[in-house]
Amino acid sequence: MHTTEFAVPAESERVAFGRLLWVVPLAAISAAVANVLVYFVGVATGAISLSVLFPSAAGESPLTVGMVVATSVVGAVGATVVFALVGRFSRSPIRTFRIVAAVVLALSFIPPLTIPAVPISMVLTMELMHLVTAFIIVGLLTTLARRR
């Protein structure tokens, strides 16, 4: 006889939509603070060069704290929208969201590799920021916004 004692109980796979109102800002702020720390370590060690320019709305600009914070917050808000949609339409929203998040994380590694004339240390630092963002946001959403 086949047992399912290791199966995830259905009730642990539900999203507590009401908690998203405080989990989203927590995830956004946590990711932003962690990435700013990575940024400052990168600048201090020379891994991030402020002379490398990135395309922006105003032309070209160096990687700044403002850009790091903004992209962290946008990532948290975007992930939350996806989390809410998956939570609404999936039978296993936590598992499904983690899979979607892993795919998006893998795809997020591509853009830093395509920026011309960027030192590899800077690319690796930006990739680290992507990892930090993903672990914080996915971790907070799938644990604190899970209905128990």
WOFEN-V319249 format. One line per field, one symbol per residue. burial: + if it has 24 or more other ideal C-beta (glycine too) atoms within 12 Angstrom, else -. A space follows every 50 residues. Layout:
burial = ???
This chain:
burial = ------------++++--++--++-+++-+++++++-++--++---++-- -+-+--------+-+-+++-+++-++++++-+++-++----+++++++-+ +--++--+---+-----+---++-++++++++++++++++++++++--
